[in-house]
Amino acid sequence: MRLRHMSMEEQRILLVDDEENMRKSLGALLRREGYRVETASTGGEATRLAAKRSFALLVIDLKLGEMDGIETYLRIKKGSPRTLAIIITGHASMESAIEAIRAGAYDYLVKPFRFEEMLLTVKRALDYQQVREENVYLHRELKGKFWLGNVIGKSIQMEKVFQVVKKVADSDVTVLLRGESGTGKELIARAIHYSGPRREKRFIAISCGVISETLLESELFGYEKGAFTGAVTRKKGFFEVADGGTVLLDEIGDLSPATQMKLLRVLQEREFQRVGGTETIAVDVRIISATNKDLEKEVREQRFREDLYYRINVIPITLPPLRERKGDIPLLIENFLAKYRGKEREIKISAEAKELLMNYHWPGNVRELENVIEGAIALSSGSIISAKDIALNMGPATTRETAIAVNERLTLKEAKEKLEEKFIKKALEKARGNVAQIGRELGLSRRHLYERMDHYGINPGAYK
């Protein structure tokens, strides 16, 4: 099954501002990016337009006269609950903007702002909406015997996992997902979230092992203005943003002792303080943890708090490596073929190629299998994937990148593009969809990254 992605033409934006110059300049900017934009000068005009047709996104100024931006948004939201909103505000109206966020607005921008900042915020909002729509679609459609959310398997091991997931989804019990890298721990966490009563709220996944302790603390708990150099305004952390929803702490075994202690408070007291703040903030969030480490050993060697271990390990779910559930490989192959072959292309896999995949040891588990199938589709010129199209990491000198580069059917430009596409996807996976972080690490502008992602049809929101 292949999910349908909204084109930019379908991502209709309603721009509401009582300043004509602002409407014209922002409208022209968004139209140049390919969006369909309609404008309104008052809240009343905006609500009338929204009653006639649906809009993916509302970009609205806070101060509009009789009916302000928040009231307008709430009226539109009542008739179109899936419409997202970005509030534009001046410095003097920050408290009202924060109220708008509490009312459900996606984000706000403070005047004066750079056009690049506006485009980035719009892009993020629409990416988020796309992922949300896909999750609703998956939850509705993928209810067959071998499906749970976006996780596939018919083996006894996976059926046991599915049974536990279905039992814990409707509760708030703390879950610890264990398994090797690539076994699908984040997918299981998402299945728990979207199968339970928190499905309409945010699901946020963060990898505790790929960012520094200081940055991780700021991301989780947020910070107050002036808490450190560069903290020019207050920022909510993931726990606060995901209030009512779920936070996945991947690689939880990599948390520092100080962060472990703060996390324990969230689990015990359901409250925390922002970095640099004194206000105690109550939060209702489900925490799911994941690890590929031996946490019992970490506890014995005093690298992981014993009290935190017992808090997160209420319901442990162990995901088997792919080599231990090879009966699922044919089902996974068919799923990945459907995902990557495209609408117009019918492609199957030969018996010889399937045998090669069945006999491989899969150190990278399901993630590696998906990458191999995606690469095989790219390398295959016909309707059948043969064994020679399969590039497996049999040794240090054999990589999929090498196989792509030397393949005679590809031009140099095509080979470079395939490598670039793969590189961007890997970077998004590592950074959990954080385009700004990737840009900083690679020394590239976010605009350039978004252009390349649009070129390859990559949705960064799907990696969050």
Buried (B, 14 or more C-beta within 10 A) or exposed (E): EEBEEBEBEEBBBBBBBBEEEBBEEBBEBBEEBEBBBBBBBBBBBBBEBBEEEBBBBBBBBBBBEEBBBBBBBBBBBEEBEEBBBBBBBBEEBBEBBBBBBEBBBBBBBBEEEEEEEBBBBBBBBBBBBBBBBBBBEBBEEBEEEBBBBBBBBBBEBBEEBBEBBBEBBEBBEBBBBBBBEBBBBBBBBBBBBBBBEBBEBBBBBBBBBBBEBEEBBBBBBBBBEEBEEEBEEBBBBBBBBBBEBBBBBBBBBBBBEEBBEBBBEBBEEEEBBBBBBEEEBEBEBBBBBBBBBEBEEBBEEEBBBEEBBEBBBEBEBBBBBBEEBBBBBBBBBBBBBEBBBEEEEEBBBBEEBBEBBEEBEBEBBBBBBBBBBBBBBBBBEEEEBBBBBBBBBEEEEEBBBEBBBEBEEBEEEEBEBBBEBBEBBEBBBBBBBBBEBBBEEEEEEBEEBBEBBBEEEBBBBBBB
